[in-house]
Amino acid sequence: MTVGITYDLRSEWLALGYSELETAELDREETVDAVEAALRAGGFTTERVGSFRGLMSALAAGRRWDLVFNFCEGMHGLGREALVPALLDEHRIPYTFSDPAVLAVCLHKGLTKRVVRDAGVRTPDFATIQAIADVEEVSLPYPLFAKPVAEGTGKGVTPRSRISDPSELREVCQGLLEEYRQPVLVEEYLPGREFTTGVVGTGANAEAVGTMEVIMRETAEPHAYTYVNKEDCDERIFYELATGEDARSCADISLRAWHALGCRDSGRIDIRMDSEGRVSFIEVNPLAGLHPKHSDLPIICALAGMSFQGLIDRIIASARSRCGI
């Protein structure tokens, strides 16, 4: 069985002149190496396809695979994560992780929250700022939290993301609108503990494999799991496996959101507690990072006793099962 591998290498985009911040969500060579090694250890023949450009060239040349292991993030637009799955769907080639519609919805944090809220999943009340004039219509209680509507890896999240008053809201939103050229999500700030839950599987077979608490060290930026905190996690962050009622509550809300959104194979749900200790859905990553040592999902699995090989095996098993391979 031949598995094609699609991915976006950070080094390739850096060589084209993009910045460290612009390429923050993309993958390092060691991530691709680790994924390919795990696939080969699982008995598969592999072919590195690369980004959507490589995929389009290969498809045009008549190349086909039994399955594609896709973790392309894309670079431009709100549909960037959906591009590769859409191409594969059109050519009737099965692939890992969620379909284009789910990836497009989940990239837009406002749309994601509307779906999970409609499904009865607790999430902080929010507003979407399309233009600076929309700030005048925000009637949420302070403090608030603001971030770009369609970025990952903490991009656009800084200590200033926690907002105390209307003038600060206007200033922060103006800066985010100008820098990221996309809407800004503004939501009620939850002051409690922060968790992230790893999910593996699809539909009724989905399982929360573990939840870890994200604990800020004294050296960390305050208020949130910011871009700087994530990039320098070894010095700023401490991770601890959640147990007991905390783990059960996070697993429950994660699986309810996972099912409501229709996510597949594997991913990660971010969760935060309010002042009363109640868990709330914050956002989902249906294309979670797969660096074996630095990405949150493999870290969760390691804390829960699952090896990186085991994680890749479970992802492939889920994709093969739902595709009938």
C-alpha angles and dihedrals in degrees: 000000000000120000120195116209120215120189144141115243114214091211092059093055092043088055088055090058102265118141131247089253094048091052097040095114095050127097135261123228091251091060092056090044091052095047092048092047091051092049092050091047086055090059100259130133109231137205123190108225100169127199129351090281091058090044094052092049092048093048091048088052090054098255116156135177135198089234136356120220098212126191100148111147098186125211112237137053137358091287096052096114091048096056100085095042090049091053091048093048090053089054093043094239115147119231143178126266131016130342125252096265093052093045092050093050094044093050089059103069094198094054090045092055092049091055096047093042090053088052090056097256113145113244131157115271111258150178131211117227110209095167133007091258088066089070089076090062096054109113100169121130117258140278096062134178125222131194139150111283096230112030133103139197089054093292109169092013113119136146086275090063088085104080128199106184144010096266091053090047092055093047096048094044091048090054094047093047091052097043101042101026093218136094121288123232113220117189140163110280114241111209098198136095122306126229139173124204127205117219127194125186140030133269114328090359094059115119134186100233095188147329126222129194116230105222121190118225120214088262093057126104108256133252102021152019090276129187091258092048091051095046091049097033095140090064101031109032137056121198124208129180111245118231139181120011093350091059093044094050092048093047092050097051091042094054092045090054092043091055094043092053096042096234119173143213101348145345145128137267122206116215136183134188125232125223090279095052096255116144121237133188112249105173145321133235108202090176098048120186115268105198100137095226108022107036119092098232096055089043090054091049092049091051089049093050100258118128124223087250089054092051094051090045091053093048092051092045091053093049093047093048097051092042094048094238 
